[in-house]
Amino acid sequence: MSIRMASSASSRTPAPARPAAAPLRRAAPAGGPSYPRLRAIAHFWGDTLIQLSVVAALLITWEAVARLSAINPFLLPPLSTVLARVAQDAISGTMVLDLGLTLYRAASGFALGLVVAIPLGVLMARNSAVRWFFDPLISVGFPMPKISFLPIFILWFGIFDTSKIVMIAFSCFFPIVSATYAGTLGVDKWVIWSARSFGATPREVLREVVLPMALPQILTGIQIAVPVGLITTVVTEMLMGGPGIGGSMMQAGRFADSPGVFAGIVEIALLGALVVKSVELTRKRLLRWHPETRP
């Protein structure tokens, strides 16, 4: 009897709980946590090497064609002669002065256009009255050649740096305001309504929602405006004279100094490549949170 009671008691005793299975862990990639970063670095240097190879091939072709006298040396001096002239300008300080003045004018005009264009683009997207007034003006002015306004700016602001800076700002204004307007107008309304439903003020919505979401489009307009500003700077210097890369090139052309003209072209190319690359890196840094910068 006691054996039956013991067996029945043991059958009613609950079995001990089994330990929970440990969650399966996903195997880490071969490169460890830094694998995506290493892949991005390799991709960057691969693209850079390809670009440098293309530029090197072009420069070698230039030197070979000039050395073989396929073209009159006055029309196309050898690359070695042009680089020697660039080195001479760098040693004498002429290149530093000209590049500094050109960069100062381009940066001042760009900053002036940026300060006006971004607020106006945001206002056009968020205020129908402002859009109604400025949209026809921008639509007409965008496709027009901006340099045609230079005589007017010379009459209004004189022949010195003020008219050049205003001309540069005028040229940079249109791509930035158009990109800002398009980016702000394209922000998803549901996101804005959601922010308002959580009690965000209009200023907080603008600062925390609208501007961050429109930032990629705004930076695209800035990337377009930067080379436009450099081109306008050189053209205004050529037309108005004085110190600067454009003025030095025109001065060399008047004295039939072919290496000096080509040296100015090389210096402009180096300055432009440096500025454009700086803007590209700035974009990647500002958009670290955006999917376009993910490897």
Residue, then its C-alpha position, 0 to 999 in steps of 0.5 A: m500500500s505504501i509503495r502505491m502511495a509513493s508511486s502515485a505521489s511521485s507521478r503527481t510531482p511536477a518534473p523540474a523545468r528545463p533550462a531555456a535554450a540560449p538564443l542563437r547569436r548571429a555570427a559576426p562578419a569576417g572583418g569584425p564590427s569595422y567591416p563596413r567602414l573598411r569596405a567604405i574606405a576601400h571603395f573611396w580609395g578605389d574611386t580616387l585611384i581611378q580618377l587620378s589615373v584618368v587625370a594622369a593619362l590626360l596629362i601624359t597625353w598633353e605632354a606627348v602631343a606638345r613634345l611631338s610638335a603635333i600642335n604649335p607650342f604657342l597654342l599648346p605649350p608642354l605640360s612641363t613648361v606650364l608646371a614650371r611656370v606654376a612653380q615660378d608663380a608659387i615661389s614668387g607669391t603671385m599664385v598665392l595672392d591671385l588664388g587668395l583674392t579669387l577665393y575671397r570673392a567666391a566665398s563672400g559672394f557664395a555666403l551672401g547668396l546662401v544667407v538670402a536663398i535658404p530662408l527665402g526658399v523655406l518661406m516660399a514652400r511654407n507661405s503661399a503669399v511669398r511663393w506667389f510673389f517670388d516664384p515668377l521672378i525665380s522662374v524667369g531669372f533661373p534660365m537667364p545668363k546671369i553674367s548679362f547683369l554685370p554692366i548693371f551691377i557695375l553701374w550700381f556698385g562701381i568697378f571694384d570688389t563690391s560689384k564682383i561679389v554681388m554678381i557672384a551672389f546673384s549667380c549662386f542664389f538661384p540654384i540654392v533657392s530652387a533646391t531649398y524650395a523643392g526640398t522643403l516642399g517635398v517634406d512628408k506632410w504626415v511627418i509634420w502632422s505627427a510632430r504637431s500632434f505631439g505638441a511641437t511648436p511651429r519653430e520646433v517643427l521647422r528646426e527638428v523636422v523640416l530642415p533636416m529632411a530638406l537638408p539633402q536637397i539643400l546640399t545638392g543646390i549648394q554643390i551646384a552653386v559652388p562651381v557656378g560661383l567659381i566660374t562667375t568669379v573668374v569671368t568677372e575678373m577677366l571682364m573687369g581686370g585687376p588682381g585675381i586668377g582671371g585678371s592674371m590670365m587676361q594680362a598674360g593673354r595681352f602679352a602673348d604669354s601662352p604658358g602664363v595663360f595655361a598656368g592660370i587654367v591649371e591653378i583654377a583647376l586645382l582650386g576648383a578640385l579642392v573646393v568641390k572635394s571639400v564640399e563633398l566631404t562636408r555633405k557626407r559629414l552633415l548627412r551621416w544619419h542619412p541612408e545615402t552615406r551608409p556603405 
